[in-house]
Amino acid sequence: MKIYTKSGDKGTTSLFDNTRVAKDSLRVESYGTIDELNSSLGFAKNFVEEEEVYNIIRSVQRKLFNLAGELATPDWESFPEKINEEDIEFLEQKIDHYLDQMNKKEKSMFIIPGSSKASGALHQARTICRRAERRITTLAGEADISRDLQKYINRLSDLLYTLARYSETELDYVEFKKQ
């Protein structure tokens, strides 16, 4: 099997149901950003030293394939491995667990991100996740998108923020001057 098919040479690509759409369509941009997020997480986990955090990232990466597949299916209800409430609850449990590990004051203050390689890479993944969420929100204004998928991507950015903060080796606070 060759990696190139030449079917996209004119600027189109196939969705899960074989429908052809422009490569710059909002749907392709949405699942393409999820692919970018997945790659970013693959990079980030190379800097994570805690096995539990590493395994959470790996689990999320697997779910992102489902999420991208669901986005690549205009009739998302027909996609066999949809994001569901259990997936959202998993993220919420992990967020709560890692937030409980942090000092209450530290959780509410702005910091300059990236005091370690792991935290820097996770913060980068978080920002990609936020962009994916923006793209998906725009797509949802034009097409039918699963509410669970939208909730999942929102919770995922919260989890990535939490894991990034948890992975900081020192906190460089940002304080705003009052006028």
C-alpha positions as CSV (number, residue, x, y, z in Angstrom):
1,M,0.0,0.0,0.0
2,K,1.3,3.4,-0.9
3,I,1.0,6.4,1.4
4,Y,0.0,8.6,-1.4
5,T,-3.3,8.1,-3.1
6,K,-3.4,11.3,-5.2
7,S,-7.1,11.6,-4.4
8,G,-6.4,14.8,-2.5
9,D,-4.4,16.5,-5.1
10,K,-7.2,18.9,-6.0
11,G,-7.7,20.0,-2.4
12,T,-10.4,17.6,-1.2
13,T,-10.3,14.7,1.3
14,S,-12.7,11.9,2.3
15,L,-14.7,11.9,5.5
16,F,-15.4,8.7,7.4
17,D,-18.5,8.0,5.3
18,N,-16.4,8.6,2.0
19,T,-18.0,12.0,1.4
20,R,-15.5,14.3,-0.2
21,V,-15.0,17.8,1.3
22,A,-12.5,20.6,0.9
23,K,-9.4,20.1,3.0
24,D,-9.9,23.5,4.5
25,S,-13.5,22.9,5.5
26,L,-14.4,23.6,9.1
27,R,-15.0,19.9,9.8
28,V,-11.6,19.0,8.5
29,E,-10.1,21.9,10.5
30,S,-11.8,20.6,13.6
31,Y,-10.6,17.0,13.4
32,G,-7.2,18.1,12.1
33,T,-6.7,20.2,15.2
34,I,-7.6,17.2,17.3
35,D,-4.9,15.3,15.4
36,E,-2.5,18.1,16.2
37,L,-3.5,17.9,19.9
38,N,-2.9,14.1,19.9
39,S,0.6,14.6,18.4
40,S,1.3,17.3,21.0
41,L,0.3,15.0,23.8
42,G,2.5,12.3,22.3
43,F,5.4,14.7,22.6
44,A,4.4,15.9,26.1
45,K,4.2,12.4,27.6
46,N,7.9,11.9,26.9
47,F,8.7,14.5,29.6
48,V,6.2,13.1,32.2
49,E,7.9,11.2,35.0
50,E,4.8,10.0,36.9
51,E,3.4,6.7,35.5
52,E,-0.2,7.6,36.4
53,V,0.0,11.0,34.5
54,Y,1.6,9.2,31.6
55,N,-1.2,6.6,31.5
56,I,-3.9,9.3,31.7
57,I,-2.3,11.1,28.7
58,R,-2.1,7.8,26.8
59,S,-5.8,7.0,27.6
60,V,-6.8,10.5,26.4
61,Q,-4.8,10.0,23.2
62,R,-6.8,6.9,22.4
63,K,-10.1,8.7,23.1
64,L,-9.0,11.5,20.7
65,F,-9.0,9.0,17.8
66,N,-12.7,8.4,18.7
67,L,-13.4,12.1,18.9
68,A,-11.7,12.8,15.6
69,G,-13.6,9.9,14.0
70,E,-16.9,11.3,15.3
71,L,-16.0,14.7,13.9
72,A,-15.2,13.2,10.6
73,T,-18.6,11.6,10.4
74,P,-21.4,14.1,9.4
75,D,-24.0,11.6,10.8
76,W,-22.0,11.4,14.0
77,E,-24.6,9.1,15.6
78,S,-23.6,6.4,13.2
79,F,-20.0,6.4,14.4
80,P,-19.3,3.2,16.4
81,E,-17.1,4.6,19.2
82,K,-18.7,7.9,20.3
83,I,-17.5,10.0,23.2
84,N,-19.9,9.5,26.1
85,E,-20.7,10.6,29.6
86,E,-18.3,8.0,31.1
87,D,-15.5,9.6,29.2
88,I,-16.4,13.0,30.6
89,E,-16.6,11.6,34.1
90,F,-13.2,10.1,33.8
91,L,-11.7,13.5,33.0
92,E,-13.6,15.1,35.9
93,Q,-12.3,12.5,38.3
94,K,-8.8,13.1,37.2
95,I,-9.2,16.9,37.4
96,D,-10.6,16.7,40.9
97,H,-7.8,14.3,42.0
98,Y,-4.9,16.5,40.8
99,L,-6.5,19.7,41.9
100,D,-6.7,18.2,45.4
101,Q,-2.9,17.7,45.3
102,M,-2.3,21.5,44.9
103,N,-2.3,24.3,47.3
104,K,-5.7,26.1,47.2
105,K,-4.0,29.5,46.8
106,E,-1.9,28.3,43.9
107,K,-4.8,27.0,41.9
108,S,-6.4,30.5,41.6
109,M,-3.3,32.5,40.6
110,F,-2.0,33.2,37.1
111,I,1.5,31.8,36.5
112,I,4.0,32.0,33.7
113,P,3.7,28.4,32.2
114,G,6.6,26.0,31.7
115,S,8.9,25.7,34.7
116,S,9.6,22.1,33.5
117,K,9.6,20.4,30.2
118,A,6.6,18.4,31.2
119,S,4.6,21.4,32.2
120,G,5.6,23.4,29.2
121,A,4.6,20.6,26.8
122,L,1.3,20.1,28.6
123,H,0.5,23.8,28.5
124,Q,1.2,23.8,24.8
125,A,-1.2,20.8,24.4
126,R,-3.7,22.8,26.5
127,T,-3.6,25.7,24.1
128,I,-4.1,23.4,21.1
129,C,-7.0,21.8,22.9
130,R,-8.6,25.3,23.4
131,R,-8.2,26.0,19.7
132,A,-9.8,22.7,18.9
133,E,-12.7,23.6,21.1
134,R,-13.1,26.9,19.3
135,R,-13.1,25.2,15.9
136,I,-15.6,22.6,17.2
137,T,-17.8,25.3,18.6
138,T,-17.9,27.1,15.3
139,L,-18.6,23.8,13.5
140,A,-21.5,23.1,15.9
141,G,-23.0,26.4,14.7
142,E,-23.2,24.9,11.2
143,A,-23.6,21.2,11.7
144,D,-25.0,18.7,14.3
145,I,-22.3,17.8,16.8
146,S,-22.6,15.6,19.8
147,R,-23.1,17.5,23.1
148,D,-20.9,14.9,24.8
149,L,-18.1,15.5,22.4
150,Q,-18.3,19.3,23.1
151,K,-18.3,18.7,26.9
152,Y,-15.4,16.3,26.5
153,I,-13.2,18.7,24.7
154,N,-14.0,21.4,27.3
155,R,-13.2,19.1,30.2
156,L,-10.0,17.9,28.4
157,S,-8.6,21.5,28.3
158,D,-9.4,21.7,32.0
159,L,-7.6,18.4,32.6
160,L,-4.5,19.5,30.6
161,Y,-4.4,22.8,32.5
162,T,-4.6,20.8,35.8
163,L,-1.9,18.4,34.8
164,A,0.3,21.2,33.5
165,R,-0.1,23.1,36.8
166,Y,0.6,19.9,38.7
167,S,3.8,19.3,36.7
168,E,5.2,22.8,37.4
169,T,8.4,22.6,39.4
170,E,8.2,26.2,40.6
171,L,5.4,28.7,40.3
172,D,6.3,32.1,38.8
173,Y,3.2,34.1,39.7
174,V,1.8,36.9,37.5
175,E,0.5,39.7,39.6
176,F,-1.5,42.5,38.1
177,K,-1.0,46.0,39.4
178,K,-4.1,47.8,40.7
179,Q,-4.7,51.3,39.6
